[in-house]
Amino acid sequence: MFESISSWWSSSPTPPPSKEKYDPTNPKMNPLNPKGLKPCCACPETKSARDACFLEKGGEEGQCAEFIRKHVECMRGLGFDI
């Protein structure tokens, strides 16, 4: 109710909320991922280094923290929310 009343005084109309859910693989919604990579295919270098560390170290806490951090940074750099 108040939206319609407040719109009488505002200089520009408020755009309606988007009905589409955010999709980080859609280049139109996420310009950080212009190739439309899916999470499984994004950041293959950091992903393989992280996985190799888990296999070598057995997933011990703290042993692979640097590899995990780099992979998370890469994924966030492509617009994935992790």
Biopython code that builds the backbone (N, CA, C, O; Angstrom):
import numpy as np
from Bio.PDB.StructureBuilder import StructureBuilder

atoms = [
    (1, "MET", "N", (0.817, -1.187, 0.000)),
    (1, "MET", "CA", (0.000, 0.000, 0.000)),
    (1, "MET", "C", (0.862, 1.252, 0.000)),
    (1, "MET", "O", (0.599, 2.191, -0.751)),
    (2, "PHE", "N", (1.900, 1.268, 0.849)),
    (2, "PHE", "CA", (2.731, 2.459, 0.953)),
    (2, "PHE", "C", (3.598, 2.660, -0.283)),
    (2, "PHE", "O", (3.996, 3.787, -0.581)),
    (3, "GLU", "N", (3.898, 1.578, -1.010)),
    (3, "GLU", "CA", (4.689, 1.735, -2.237)),
    (3, "GLU", "C", (3.955, 2.589, -3.254)),
    (3, "GLU", "O", (4.550, 3.458, -3.890)),
    (4, "SER", "N", (2.667, 2.342, -3.405)),
    (4, "SER", "CA", (1.916, 3.118, -4.382)),
    (4, "SER", "C", (1.781, 4.576, -3.955)),
    (4, "SER", "O", (1.809, 5.475, -4.796)),
    (5, "ILE", "N", (1.637, 4.812, -2.664)),
    (5, "ILE", "CA", (1.521, 6.185, -2.171)),
    (5, "ILE", "C", (2.860, 6.907, -2.296)),
    (5, "ILE", "O", (2.915, 8.048, -2.755)),
    (6, "SER", "N", (3.952, 6.230, -1.880)),
    (6, "SER", "CA", (5.249, 6.893, -1.950)),
    (6, "SER", "C", (5.671, 7.132, -3.391)),
    (6, "SER", "O", (6.442, 8.053, -3.663)),
    (7, "SER", "N", (5.182, 6.323, -4.314)),
    (7, "SER", "CA", (5.559, 6.524, -5.710)),
    (7, "SER", "C", (4.980, 7.813, -6.269)),
    (7, "SER", "O", (5.481, 8.323, -7.272)),
    (8, "TRP", "N", (3.939, 8.354, -5.649)),
    (8, "TRP", "CA", (3.386, 9.616, -6.113)),
    (8, "TRP", "C", (4.388, 10.742, -5.941)),
    (8, "TRP", "O", (4.388, 11.692, -6.724)),
    (9, "TRP", "N", (5.252, 10.651, -4.916)),
    (9, "TRP", "CA", (6.183, 11.720, -4.628)),
    (9, "TRP", "C", (7.582, 11.466, -5.147)),
    (9, "TRP", "O", (8.394, 12.389, -5.203)),
    (10, "SER", "N", (7.875, 10.255, -5.522)),
    (10, "SER", "CA", (9.237, 9.975, -5.988)),
    (10, "SER", "C", (9.413, 10.446, -7.421)),
    (10, "SER", "O", (8.463, 10.488, -8.203)),
    (11, "SER", "N", (10.648, 10.799, -7.746)),
    (11, "SER", "CA", (10.924, 11.330, -9.074)),
    (11, "SER", "C", (11.017, 10.232, -10.126)),
    (11, "SER", "O", (10.725, 10.472, -11.298)),
    (12, "SER", "N", (11.420, 9.029, -9.719)),
    (12, "SER", "CA", (11.506, 7.929, -10.682)),
    (12, "SER", "C", (10.871, 6.688, -10.078)),
    (12, "SER", "O", (11.010, 6.430, -8.882)),
    (13, "PRO", "N", (10.183, 5.931, -10.892)),
    (13, "PRO", "CA", (9.534, 4.727, -10.363)),
    (13, "PRO", "C", (10.563, 3.671, -9.969)),
    (13, "PRO", "O", (11.628, 3.560, -10.577)),
    (14, "THR", "N", (10.227, 2.910, -8.954)),
    (14, "THR", "CA", (11.091, 1.830, -8.502)),
    (14, "THR", "C", (10.866, 0.629, -9.409)),
    (14, "THR", "O", (9.725, 0.215, -9.615)),
    (15, "PRO", "N", (11.945, 0.062, -9.957)),
    (15, "PRO", "CA", (11.750, -1.090, -10.823)),
    (15, "PRO", "C", (11.227, -2.277, -10.022)),
    (15, "PRO", "O", (11.580, -2.442, -8.854)),
    (16, "PRO", "N", (10.396, -3.098, -10.639)),
    (16, "PRO", "CA", (9.881, -4.258, -9.918)),
    (16, "PRO", "C", (11.010, -5.244, -9.628)),
    (16, "PRO", "O", (11.961, -5.340, -10.403)),
    (17, "PRO", "N", (10.913, -5.972, -8.529)),
    (17, "PRO", "CA", (11.966, -6.934, -8.216)),
    (17, "PRO", "C", (12.061, -8.020, -9.280)),
    (17, "PRO", "O", (11.057, -8.435, -9.857)),
    (18, "SER", "N", (13.267, -8.464, -9.523)),
    (18, "SER", "CA", (13.481, -9.481, -10.541)),
    (18, "SER", "C", (12.874, -10.795, -10.081)),
    (18, "SER", "O", (13.044, -11.202, -8.932)),
    (19, "LYS", "N", (12.165, -11.455, -10.989)),
    (19, "LYS", "CA", (11.542, -12.723, -10.667)),
    (19, "LYS", "C", (12.515, -13.876, -10.851)),
    (19, "LYS", "O", (12.284, -14.974, -10.345)),
    (20, "GLU", "N", (13.599, -13.632, -11.572)),
    (20, "GLU", "CA", (14.584, -14.676, -11.821)),
    (20, "GLU", "C", (15.543, -14.787, -10.652)),
    (20, "GLU", "O", (16.000, -13.780, -10.111)),
    (21, "LYS", "N", (15.845, -16.020, -10.267)),
    (21, "LYS", "CA", (16.831, -16.260, -9.227)),
    (21, "LYS", "C", (18.214, -16.032, -9.825)),
    (21, "LYS", "O", (18.455, -16.354, -10.988)),
    (22, "TYR", "N", (19.116, -15.476, -9.029)),
    (22, "TYR", "CA", (20.474, -15.201, -9.487)),
    (22, "TYR", "C", (21.148, -16.503, -9.907)),
    (22, "TYR", "O", (21.164, -17.478, -9.156)),
    (23, "ASP", "N", (21.695, -16.505, -11.100)),
    (23, "ASP", "CA", (22.390, -17.671, -11.637)),
    (23, "ASP", "C", (23.807, -17.248, -12.003)),
    (23, "ASP", "O", (24.003, -16.537, -12.988)),
    (24, "PRO", "N", (24.808, -17.681, -11.213)),
    (24, "PRO", "CA", (26.181, -17.256, -11.497)),
    (24, "PRO", "C", (26.740, -17.804, -12.803)),
    (24, "PRO", "O", (27.783, -17.344, -13.266)),
    (25, "THR", "N", (26.059, -18.785, -13.406)),
    (25, "THR", "CA", (26.525, -19.330, -14.684)),
    (25, "THR", "C", (25.941, -18.582, -15.877)),
    (25, "THR", "O", (26.311, -18.853, -17.020)),
    (26, "ASN", "N", (25.040, -17.654, -15.623)),
    (26, "ASN", "CA", (24.421, -16.874, -16.692)),
    (26, "ASN", "C", (25.232, -15.593, -16.905)),
    (26, "ASN", "O", (25.228, -14.715, -16.043)),
    (27, "PRO", "N", (25.925, -15.476, -18.037)),
    (27, "PRO", "CA", (26.751, -14.283, -18.278)),
    (27, "PRO", "C", (25.976, -12.971, -18.239)),
    (27, "PRO", "O", (26.559, -11.925, -17.953)),
    (28, "LYS", "N", (24.673, -13.003, -18.520)),
    (28, "LYS", "CA", (23.885, -11.770, -18.479)),
    (28, "LYS", "C", (23.660, -11.312, -17.040)),
    (28, "LYS", "O", (23.552, -10.114, -16.782)),
    (29, "MET", "N", (23.591, -12.247, -16.112)),
    (29, "MET", "CA", (23.414, -11.903, -14.703)),
    (29, "MET", "C", (24.748, -11.725, -13.989)),
    (29, "MET", "O", (24.837, -10.984, -13.010)),
    (30, "ASN", "N", (25.779, -12.399, -14.473)),
    (30, "ASN", "CA", (27.077, -12.392, -13.807)),
    (30, "ASN", "C", (28.179, -12.045, -14.811)),
    (30, "ASN", "O", (28.707, -12.940, -15.471)),
    (31, "PRO", "N", (28.530, -10.784, -14.935)),
    (31, "PRO", "CA", (29.579, -10.399, -15.881)),
    (31, "PRO", "C", (30.968, -10.900, -15.488)),
    (31, "PRO", "O", (31.886, -10.864, -16.307)),
    (32, "LEU", "N", (31.138, -11.370, -14.242)),
    (32, "LEU", "CA", (32.429, -11.917, -13.822)),
    (32, "LEU", "C", (32.695, -13.286, -14.441)),
    (32, "LEU", "O", (33.831, -13.760, -14.441)),
    (33, "ASN", "N", (31.655, -13.918, -14.964)),
    (33, "ASN", "CA", (31.767, -15.248, -15.554)),
    (33, "ASN", "C", (31.272, -15.198, -17.005)),
    (33, "ASN", "O", (30.221, -15.760, -17.311)),
    (34, "PRO", "N", (32.015, -14.531, -17.906)),
    (34, "PRO", "CA", (31.537, -14.337, -19.274)),
    (34, "PRO", "C", (31.420, -15.630, -20.079)),
    (34, "PRO", "O", (30.679, -15.678, -21.060)),
    (35, "LYS", "N", (32.138, -16.671, -19.680)),
    (35, "LYS", "CA", (32.056, -17.945, -20.400)),
    (35, "LYS", "C", (30.910, -18.817, -19.898)),
    (35, "LYS", "O", (30.607, -19.841, -20.510)),
    (36, "GLY", "N", (30.278, -18.437, -18.815)),
    (36, "GLY", "CA", (29.164, -19.200, -18.272)),
    (36, "GLY", "C", (29.587, -20.532, -17.664)),
    (36, "GLY", "O", (28.859, -21.521, -17.749)),
    (37, "LEU", "N", (30.771, -20.551, -17.050)),
    (37, "LEU", "CA", (31.278, -21.785, -16.456)),
    (37, "LEU", "C", (30.419, -22.225, -15.282)),
    (37, "LEU", "O", (29.951, -21.401, -14.496)),
    (38, "LYS", "N", (30.219, -23.529, -15.172)),
    (38, "LYS", "CA", (29.534, -24.100, -14.029)),
    (38, "LYS", "C", (30.564, -24.303, -12.918)),
    (38, "LYS", "O", (31.759, -24.383, -13.204)),
    (39, "PRO", "N", (30.130, -24.389, -11.653)),
    (39, "PRO", "CA", (31.089, -24.524, -10.547)),
    (39, "PRO", "C", (32.028, -25.721, -10.696)),
    (39, "PRO", "O", (33.186, -25.657, -10.283)),
    (40, "CYS", "N", (31.543, -26.792, -11.273)),
    (40, "CYS", "CA", (32.390, -27.985, -11.415)),
    (40, "CYS", "C", (33.535, -27.762, -12.397)),
    (40, "CYS", "O", (34.553, -28.450, -12.319)),
    (41, "CYS", "N", (33.388, -26.822, -13.309)),
    (41, "CYS", "CA", (34.395, -26.605, -14.355)),
    (41, "CYS", "C", (35.212, -25.326, -14.141)),
    (41, "CYS", "O", (36.160, -25.059, -14.879)),
    (42, "ALA", "N", (34.843, -24.554, -13.145)),
    (42, "ALA", "CA", (35.540, -23.293, -12.887)),
    (42, "ALA", "C", (36.815, -23.550, -12.085)),
    (42, "ALA", "O", (36.862, -24.466, -11.263)),
    (43, "CYS", "N", (37.812, -22.770, -12.316)),
    (43, "CYS", "CA", (39.072, -22.785, -11.566)),
    (43, "CYS", "C", (39.728, -24.169, -11.522)),
    (43, "CYS", "O", (39.989, -24.684, -10.434)),
    (44, "PRO", "N", (39.996, -24.776, -12.670)),
    (44, "PRO", "CA", (40.552, -26.129, -12.657)),
    (44, "PRO", "C", (41.937, -26.229, -12.014)),
    (44, "PRO", "O", (42.261, -27.257, -11.419)),
    (45, "GLU", "N", (42.757, -25.184, -12.121)),
    (45, "GLU", "CA", (44.104, -25.243, -11.551)),
    (45, "GLU", "C", (44.053, -25.298, -10.024)),
    (45, "GLU", "O", (44.707, -26.139, -9.407)),
    (46, "THR", "N", (43.277, -24.405, -9.420)),
    (46, "THR", "CA", (43.213, -24.384, -7.958)),
    (46, "THR", "C", (42.438, -25.587, -7.425)),
    (46, "THR", "O", (42.717, -26.085, -6.334)),
    (47, "LYS", "N", (41.474, -26.039, -8.199)),
    (47, "LYS", "CA", (40.698, -27.207, -7.777)),
    (47, "LYS", "C", (41.576, -28.458, -7.742)),
    (47, "LYS", "O", (41.519, -29.232, -6.787)),
    (48, "SER", "N", (42.383, -28.653, -8.780)),
    (48, "SER", "CA", (43.231, -29.846, -8.820)),
    (48, "SER", "C", (44.315, -29.796, -7.736)),
    (48, "SER", "O", (44.650, -30.827, -7.153)),
    (49, "ALA", "N", (44.862, -28.609, -7.463)),
    (49, "ALA", "CA", (45.854, -28.480, -6.400)),
    (49, "ALA", "C", (45.233, -28.769, -5.036)),
    (49, "ALA", "O", (45.843, -29.435, -4.200)),
    (50, "ARG", "N", (44.031, -28.274, -4.816)),
    (50, "ARG", "CA", (43.319, -28.536, -3.560)),
    (50, "ARG", "C", (43.041, -30.027, -3.398)),
    (50, "ARG", "O", (43.275, -30.593, -2.330)),
    (51, "ASP", "N", (42.541, -30.661, -4.458)),
    (51, "ASP", "CA", (42.222, -32.087, -4.403)),
    (51, "ASP", "C", (43.470, -32.937, -4.193)),
    (51, "ASP", "O", (43.438, -33.917, -3.449)),
    (52, "ALA", "N", (44.564, -32.567, -4.843)),
    (52, "ALA", "CA", (45.820, -33.306, -4.677)),
    (52, "ALA", "C", (46.307, -33.209, -3.237)),
    (52, "ALA", "O", (46.826, -34.182, -2.690)),
    (53, "CYS", "N", (46.144, -32.054, -2.625)),
    (53, "CYS", "CA", (46.547, -31.879, -1.228)),
    (53, "CYS", "C", (45.716, -32.783, -0.325)),
    (53, "CYS", "O", (46.250, -33.420, 0.584)),
    (54, "PHE", "N", (44.411, -32.838, -0.574)),
    (54, "PHE", "CA", (43.559, -33.709, 0.236)),
    (54, "PHE", "C", (43.976, -35.167, 0.094)),
    (54, "PHE", "O", (43.975, -35.912, 1.074)),
    (55, "LEU", "N", (44.328, -35.575, -1.110)),
    (55, "LEU", "CA", (44.733, -36.963, -1.325)),
    (55, "LEU", "C", (46.077, -37.264, -0.664)),
    (55, "LEU", "O", (46.258, -38.332, -0.078)),
    (56, "GLU", "N", (47.005, -36.337, -0.756)),
    (56, "GLU", "CA", (48.335, -36.540, -0.180)),
    (56, "GLU", "C", (48.337, -36.447, 1.343)),
    (56, "GLU", "O", (48.966, -37.262, 2.018)),
    (57, "LYS", "N", (47.643, -35.465, 1.875)),
    (57, "LYS", "CA", (47.677, -35.201, 3.316)),
    (57, "LYS", "C", (46.561, -35.906, 4.079)),
    (57, "LYS", "O", (46.554, -35.904, 5.310)),
    (58, "GLY", "N", (45.627, -36.502, 3.362)),
    (58, "GLY", "CA", (44.528, -37.189, 4.032)),
    (58, "GLY", "C", (43.497, -36.257, 4.650)),
    (58, "GLY", "O", (42.737, -36.665, 5.528)),
    (59, "GLY", "N", (43.466, -35.034, 4.208)),
    (59, "GLY", "CA", (42.472, -34.087, 4.698)),
    (59, "GLY", "C", (42.726, -33.593, 6.110)),
    (59, "GLY", "O", (41.794, -33.167, 6.792)),
    (60, "GLU", "N", (43.972, -33.642, 6.559)),
    (60, "GLU", "CA", (44.293, -33.150, 7.898)),
    (60, "GLU", "C", (43.998, -31.657, 7.991)),
    (60, "GLU", "O", (44.269, -30.893, 7.065)),
    (61, "GLU", "N", (43.445, -31.266, 9.114)),
    (61, "GLU", "CA", (43.053, -29.875, 9.299)),
    (61, "GLU", "C", (44.268, -28.947, 9.239)),
    (61, "GLU", "O", (45.277, -29.198, 9.897)),
    (62, "GLY", "N", (44.170, -27.902, 8.468)),
    (62, "GLY", "CA", (45.231, -26.912, 8.369)),
    (62, "GLY", "C", (46.276, -27.212, 7.308)),
    (62, "GLY", "O", (46.958, -26.295, 6.849)),
    (63, "GLN", "N", (46.420, -28.457, 6.908)),
    (63, "GLN", "CA", (47.437, -28.825, 5.934)),
    (63, "GLN", "C", (47.133, -28.241, 4.551)),
    (63, "GLN", "O", (48.048, -27.873, 3.813)),
    (64, "CYS", "N", (45.862, -28.159, 4.210)),
    (64, "CYS", "CA", (45.470, -27.715, 2.863)),
    (64, "CYS", "C", (44.783, -26.350, 2.876)),
    (64, "CYS", "O", (44.145, -25.973, 1.893)),
    (65, "ALA", "N", (44.904, -25.618, 3.957)),
    (65, "ALA", "CA", (44.199, -24.343, 4.105)),
    (65, "ALA", "C", (44.554, -23.352, 3.004)),
    (65, "ALA", "O", (43.678, -22.647, 2.501)),
    (66, "GLU", "N", (45.816, -23.292, 2.627)),
    (66, "GLU", "CA", (46.240, -22.345, 1.590)),
    (66, "GLU", "C", (45.616, -22.692, 0.233)),
    (66, "GLU", "O", (45.202, -21.803, -0.511)),
    (67, "PHE", "N", (45.554, -23.991, -0.081)),
    (67, "PHE", "CA", (44.951, -24.423, -1.342)),
    (67, "PHE", "C", (43.450, -24.148, -1.354)),
    (67, "PHE", "O", (42.888, -23.755, -2.377)),
    (68, "ILE", "N", (42.815, -24.358, -0.217)),
    (68, "ILE", "CA", (41.382, -24.083, -0.108)),
    (68, "ILE", "C", (41.130, -22.597, -0.279)),
    (68, "ILE", "O", (40.219, -22.202, -1.006)),
    (69, "ARG", "N", (41.939, -21.758, 0.395)),
    (69, "ARG", "CA", (41.769, -20.305, 0.301)),
    (69, "ARG", "C", (41.907, -19.819, -1.134)),
    (69, "ARG", "O", (41.117, -18.993, -1.593)),
    (70, "LYS", "N", (42.907, -20.327, -1.842)),
    (70, "LYS", "CA", (43.113, -19.910, -3.237)),
    (70, "LYS", "C", (41.950, -20.331, -4.117)),
    (70, "LYS", "O", (41.536, -19.581, -5.000)),
    (71, "HIS", "N", (41.419, -21.529, -3.883)),
    (71, "HIS", "CA", (40.292, -22.001, -4.695)),
    (71, "HIS", "C", (39.036, -21.174, -4.407)),
    (71, "HIS", "O", (38.298, -20.822, -5.327)),
    (72, "VAL", "N", (38.799, -20.870, -3.147)),
    (72, "VAL", "CA", (37.643, -20.042, -2.790)),
    (72, "VAL", "C", (37.772, -18.655, -3.414)),
    (72, "VAL", "O", (36.789, -18.118, -3.925)),
    (73, "GLU", "N", (38.956, -18.074, -3.379)),
    (73, "GLU", "CA", (39.170, -16.756, -3.999)),
    (73, "GLU", "C", (38.887, -16.803, -5.495)),
    (73, "GLU", "O", (38.259, -15.900, -6.046)),
    (74, "CYS", "N", (39.354, -17.861, -6.142)),
    (74, "CYS", "CA", (39.125, -18.001, -7.583)),
    (74, "CYS", "C", (37.628, -18.113, -7.886)),
    (74, "CYS", "O", (37.126, -17.461, -8.801)),
    (75, "MET", "N", (36.925, -18.938, -7.118)),
    (75, "MET", "CA", (35.484, -19.121, -7.338)),
    (75, "MET", "C", (34.719, -17.814, -7.096)),
    (75, "MET", "O", (33.827, -17.458, -7.865)),
    (76, "ARG", "N", (35.070, -17.120, -6.044)),
    (76, "ARG", "CA", (34.402, -15.833, -5.763)),
    (76, "ARG", "C", (34.731, -14.811, -6.839)),
    (76, "ARG", "O", (33.904, -13.956, -7.157)),
    (77, "GLY", "N", (35.931, -14.892, -7.402)),
    (77, "GLY", "CA", (36.320, -13.998, -8.491)),
    (77, "GLY", "C", (35.474, -14.198, -9.740)),
    (77, "GLY", "O", (35.351, -13.295, -10.568)),
    (78, "LEU", "N", (34.895, -15.383, -9.870)),
    (78, "LEU", "CA", (33.989, -15.658, -10.989)),
    (78, "LEU", "C", (32.530, -15.430, -10.623)),
    (78, "LEU", "O", (31.637, -15.715, -11.422)),
    (79, "GLY", "N", (32.279, -14.913, -9.413)),
    (79, "GLY", "CA", (30.928, -14.560, -9.015)),
    (79, "GLY", "C", (30.158, -15.660, -8.307)),
    (79, "GLY", "O", (28.954, -15.516, -8.094)),
    (80, "PHE", "N", (30.809, -16.748, -7.937)),
    (80, "PHE", "CA", (30.127, -17.804, -7.203)),
    (80, "PHE", "C", (30.093, -17.451, -5.725)),
    (80, "PHE", "O", (31.083, -16.970, -5.173)),
    (81, "ASP", "N", (28.956, -17.690, -5.088)),
    (81, "ASP", "CA", (28.769, -17.362, -3.675)),
    (81, "ASP", "C", (29.070, -18.595, -2.842)),
    (81, "ASP", "O", (28.192, -19.418, -2.585)),
    (82, "ILE", "N", (30.345, -18.713, -2.415)),
    (82, "ILE", "CA", (30.724, -19.863, -1.588)),
    (82, "ILE", "C", (31.374, -19.391, -0.315)),
    (82, "ILE", "O", (31.766, -20.208, 0.518)),
]
sb = StructureBuilder()
sb.init_structure("model")
sb.init_model(0)
sb.init_chain("A")
sb.init_seg("    ")
for serial, (resi, resn, name, xyz) in enumerate(atoms, 1):
    if name == "N":
        sb.init_residue(resn, " ", resi, " ")
    sb.init_atom(name, np.array(xyz, "f"), 0.0, 1.0, " ", f" {name:<3s}", serial, name[0])
structure = sb.get_structure()
